[in-house]
Amino acid sequence: MTCRSRGGNPLPDVYWYKNGVELDRTFEKHKNYAVNEYRFDVDSSDNRAVYECRARNAITTEPKTTSITMRVNCELFPAYWYYWVPPDSVVITGPASAKVGDRISLSCKASNSNPAAQLSLLVNGRTPPGTASSTPVRTENWGFTNTANVTNYLVEATDKDLVVACYAHNHPLGTTKVDTKTVTILREFNWLSVL
């Protein structure tokens, strides 16, 4: 985004603010104008954010301001561009350890993706039977949060440690975020000897 102020003696300083918090002071002064070009990657926190440009010189008592309100969405309408965003985070929850014969629950949550991320929850490289995904819920940032769960996963004697992986894929962006977790399988020892 570019903010330009013309005229004034001295030329004004030009700053960018987001929701009232100063973002950028890297303006340039030219012969008869000052300009601040702010570059950033859009994410879900930008939805409905107010970006304000303030210009002030040595003789102004109050800065002159102009502002825009950003809208982040996943659609393209005539004359308006809206943005896709990957999930802010992907988090697996579940036990740190389990014993053979235990039934455990595992969950993966992807937050603030637009559109909603497609989730794949894998245990040792496979989708466990009974894995279910929730209906995406719109967040206050206009992204979507959704989960994938498996309940009553039976830890079998043939299982070594369980490597759990969750892949959250945003198709329009072609991006995937991943979280992994290892569930340590606790076992009784088989024999004891004295040497």
Buried (B, 14 or more C-beta within 10 A) or exposed (E): EEBBBEEBEEBBBBBBBBEEEEBBEEBEBEEEBBBBBBEEEBBBBBBEBEBBBBBBBEEEEEBBEEEEEBBBBBEEEEEEEBBBBBBBEBBBBBBEBBEBEBEBEBBBBBBBBBBBBBBBBBBEEEEBEEBEBBEBEEBEBBBBBBBBBBEEBEBEEEBEEBEBBBBBBBEEBEBBBEBEBEBEBEEEEEEEEEE
